Amino acid sequence: MMATFLLYMFAIQQLARPHLILLPAAAFPAVLVNVIYGQNVFLTASLAILAFANLYSRPMLAGTLIGCLVIKPQMAVLLPLLLICGKHWQAFLAAAITAILMCLLSTWSIGLDAWPAFFQSLSDAREYLEAGKLRWSQMISIFANVKQLAGSTTLAYSLHIAWAGMLLALSVFTWLRTRDLALRATTFVLATLHFSPYMYDYELVWMALPLTLLSIRGSQSGWLRFERELLLIAWLFPFIDLTFSKVLAINMFFLISASLAIVVMMHLRKRPEAAP
């Protein structure tokens, strides 16, 4: 945990340089949530943060980092499409080659039996999720919210797919419309965090990427009305979630993602070609 936390701190400083951001990055409440769980999110978030930090200047390195995210494919499944939309061909090629090499290396080191076990684990996870054997109260997906409110599995999947589809459409539109890194990163992270029904709140460490870029963007190019306050609430949300999610019997992250999606659309309408 310490090693991957230090990697996270290094990555966020590389993204924000020359701004000094280590204190708010370390104090981000999602950091505490991940430490409590003991999960690998510092590693995966760092790979994504460093990839975006190098996407325009060193696309091959960015693609290699993206390819390494194959270790947790649900967090990178949207990136190939978005790289194509953004015409980042070098990054796309590097990501594809790295992902293939990672799969070959894992097969060589672990064996072929890992693959059927992996796909069986996906089936088991879906079964446990639908049956409530996993903790819905600590998930940030629309599916978990609907199930907590006693909705049917069909309704939960339908609403989840609809919300994830809208965020994906916004991501594709943003990557086609502008090269603004903050807006691209925001739509990607929001769509990713709502892509899978199986998404726990420790993954909110990934929100450090859009919050950092949006904050720098606002300080350089000006703020929308109430944008700073919204970013502060989003920064505090993992603490709110950790303390109040069980009381509310529903996770409120969809309100954060909806608000940030509106901010992105307002920026696109105001300055679609801005790329600080």
C-alpha positions in Angstrom: 0.0 0.0 0.0 2.8 2.4 0.8 4.6 1.7 -2.4 1.5 2.2 -4.6 0.6 5.3 -2.6 4.0 6.9 -3.3 3.4 6.0 -7.0 0.0 7.8 -6.8 1.7 10.9 -5.3 4.4 10.9 -7.9 1.8 10.5 -10.7 -0.5 13.3 -9.5 2.5 15.7 -9.2 3.5 14.9 -12.7 0.0 15.6 -13.9 -0.2 18.9 -12.1 3.3 20.3 -12.5 4.5 23.0 -12.0 1.6 23.4 -9.4 2.3 21.9 -6.0 -0.6 19.6 -5.3 0.9 16.9 -2.9 -1.1 18.0 0.2 -4.6 18.0 -1.3 -3.8 14.8 -3.2 -2.7 13.0 0.0 -5.7 14.4 1.9 -8.2 13.3 -0.8 -10.7 11.3 1.3 -10.7 8.5 -1.3 -7.1 7.8 -0.3 -8.4 6.8 3.2 -11.2 4.7 1.7 -8.7 2.7 -0.4 -6.3 2.2 2.6 -9.2 0.8 4.6 -10.0 -1.7 1.9 -6.3 -2.4 1.0 -7.1 -2.4 -2.7 -4.9 -1.9 -5.8 -6.5 1.4 -6.8 -3.4 3.5 -6.1 -1.7 1.4 -8.8 -4.4 1.5 -11.4 -5.2 5.2 -10.9 -1.5 6.1 -11.1 -1.3 4.3 -14.5 -4.2 6.3 -15.8 -2.9 9.6 -14.3 0.5 9.2 -15.9 -1.0 8.1 -19.2 -3.0 11.4 -19.4 0.0 13.4 -18.2 1.9 12.1 -21.2 -0.8 11.6 -23.8 0.1 14.6 -25.9 3.8 14.9 -25.3 4.8 11.2 -25.2 2.0 9.1 -26.8 3.9 5.9 -26.9 4.6 6.0 -23.2 1.0 6.9 -22.5 -0.2 4.0 -24.6 2.2 1.6 -22.8 0.7 2.7 -19.4 -2.8 2.3 -20.7 -1.9 -1.2 -21.9 -0.8 -2.1 -18.4 -4.3 -1.4 -17.2 -5.2 -4.8 -18.7 -4.6 -6.0 -15.1 -8.0 -4.5 -14.3 -9.7 -4.5 -17.6 -13.0 -2.9 -16.5 -11.2 0.3 -15.7 -9.7 0.6 -19.2 -12.3 -1.0 -21.5 -13.4 2.4 -22.8 -10.0 3.8 -23.6 -9.5 2.1 -27.0 -12.6 3.7 -28.3 -11.8 7.1 -26.9 -8.2 6.9 -28.3 -9.7 6.3 -31.7 -12.1 9.2 -31.3 -9.2 11.4 -30.3 -7.0 10.2 -33.1 -4.3 9.1 -30.8 -3.0 6.4 -33.1 0.4 6.0 -31.6 -1.0 5.6 -28.1 -3.6 3.1 -29.4 -0.9 1.0 -31.0 1.3 1.0 -27.9 -1.6 0.2 -25.7 -2.7 -2.8 -27.9 0.9 -4.2 -28.0 1.4 -3.8 -24.3 -1.9 -5.4 -23.4 -1.1 -8.4 -25.7 2.3 -8.8 -24.1 0.9 -8.6 -20.6 -1.6 -11.3 -21.4 1.1 -13.5 -22.9 3.4 -12.9 -19.9 0.7 -13.8 -17.5 -0.2 -16.9 -19.4 3.5 -18.0 -19.4 4.0 -17.3 -15.7 0.6 -18.7 -14.4 -0.6 -21.1 -17.0 -3.5 -21.5 -19.4 -5.8 -22.6 -16.5 -6.0 -19.0 -15.4 -8.2 -18.0 -18.4 -11.2 -20.3 -17.8 -10.9 -19.4 -14.1 -11.0 -15.7 -14.9 -14.1 -16.0 -17.0 -15.7 -18.2 -14.4 -15.0 -15.6 -11.8 -16.9 -13.1 -13.9 -19.9 -15.3 -13.9 -19.7 -15.9 -10.2 -19.3 -12.1 -9.5 -22.5 -11.4 -11.6 -24.4 -14.1 -9.7 -23.2 -12.8 -6.3 -24.0 -9.2 -7.3 -27.5 -9.9 -8.4 -28.2 -12.1 -5.3 -27.1 -9.4 -2.8 -24.1 -11.4 -1.6 -21.9 -8.4 -2.3 -22.2 -5.1 -0.3 -24.5 -2.9 -2.4 -24.2 -0.1 0.2 -20.5 0.3 -0.6 -21.0 0.3 -4.4 -21.3 3.4 -6.5 -23.2 1.9 -9.4 -26.8 2.7 -10.5 -27.4 -1.0 -10.4 -26.6 -1.2 -6.7 -28.8 1.8 -5.9 -31.8 0.3 -7.6 -31.3 -3.0 -5.8 -31.0 -1.2 -2.5 -34.3 0.4 -3.1 -35.8 -3.0 -3.7 -36.0 -2.7 -7.5 -35.9 -5.7 -9.7 -32.8 -7.0 -11.3 -34.2 -6.2 -14.8 -34.9 -2.6 -13.8 -31.5 -2.2 -12.1 -29.7 -3.4 -15.3 -31.9 -1.2 -17.5 -31.3 2.0 -15.6 -27.6 1.2 -15.2 -27.1 0.6 -18.9 -29.1 3.8 -19.7 -26.9 6.0 -17.4 -23.7 4.4 -18.5 -24.7 4.8 -22.1 -25.4 8.5 -21.7 -22.0 9.0 -20.0 -20.3 7.0 -22.8 -22.0 9.1 -25.4 -20.8 12.3 -23.7 -17.3 10.9 -23.6 -17.3 10.1 -27.3 -18.7 13.5 -28.2 -16.1 15.3 -26.0 -13.1 13.3 -27.4 -14.4 14.1 -30.9 -15.1 17.8 -30.2 -12.1 19.1 -28.2 -8.5 18.4 -27.3 -9.1 19.9 -23.8 -7.4 17.3 -21.6 -9.5 18.2 -18.5 -12.8 17.7 -20.2 -11.6 14.5 -21.9 -10.3 13.0 -18.6 -13.5 14.0 -16.8 -15.8 12.3 -19.2 -13.6 9.2 -19.4 -13.4 8.7 -15.6 -17.2 9.3 -15.1 -18.1 6.8 -17.8 -15.6 4.3 -16.4 -16.8 4.5 -12.9 -20.4 3.9 -14.1 -19.5 1.3 -16.7 -19.6 -1.8 -14.5 -22.4 -2.6 -12.1 -19.6 -4.1 -9.9 -17.9 -0.9 -8.8 -16.9 -0.3 -5.2 -16.3 3.2 -3.6 -12.6 2.6 -3.3 -12.4 3.2 -7.1 -13.1 6.9 -6.3 -9.4 7.4 -6.1 -9.6 7.7 -9.9 -11.5 11.0 -9.3 -8.2 12.6 -8.5 -7.5 12.7 -12.2 -10.5 14.9 -13.3 -10.6 17.0 -10.1 -6.9 17.9 -10.5 -7.2 18.8 -14.2 -10.5 20.7 -13.7 -9.0 22.7 -10.8 -6.0 23.7 -12.9 -8.2 24.5 -15.9 -10.4 26.7 -13.8 -7.5 28.6 -12.2 -6.0 29.2 -15.6 -9.0 29.8 -17.8 -11.7 31.0 -15.4 -14.5 29.3 -13.5 -18.1 28.6 -14.3 -20.6 29.7 -11.7 -20.6 27.3 -8.7 -17.9 25.2 -10.4 -15.4 25.5 -7.5 -18.0 24.6 -4.9 -19.0 21.6 -6.9 -15.4 20.4 -7.2 -15.0 20.8 -3.4 -18.1 18.7 -2.8 -16.8 16.1 -5.3 -13.4 16.1 -3.5 -15.2 15.6 -0.1 -17.6 13.0 -1.5 -15.6 9.8 -0.6 -15.7 10.9 3.1 -19.5 11.6 2.8 -20.0 8.2 1.2 -17.9 6.5 3.9 -19.9 8.0 6.7 -23.5 8.3 5.4 -24.0 5.7 2.6 -25.4 3.1 5.0 -27.7 5.6 6.7 -29.1 6.8 3.4 -29.4 3.3 2.0 -28.3 4.7 -1.4 -25.0 5.9 -2.8 -25.2 9.5 -4.1 -22.3 9.4 -6.5 -24.6 9.6 -9.5 -25.4 13.2 -8.4 -21.7 14.0 -8.5 -21.3 12.5 -11.9 -24.4 14.2 -13.2 -23.2 17.6 -12.0 -19.7 17.1 -13.4 -21.2 16.0 -16.7 -23.2 19.2 -16.8 -20.1 21.2 -16.1 -18.4 19.5 -19.1 -21.3 20.3 -21.4 -21.3 23.9 -20.3 -17.5 24.2 -21.0 -18.0 22.6 -24.4 -20.7 25.1 -25.2 -18.6 28.0 -24.0 -15.1 27.2 -25.3 -15.2 23.9 -27.3 -11.7 24.2 -28.7 -9.9 25.4 -25.6 -6.9 23.1 -24.8 -4.9 24.5 -21.9 
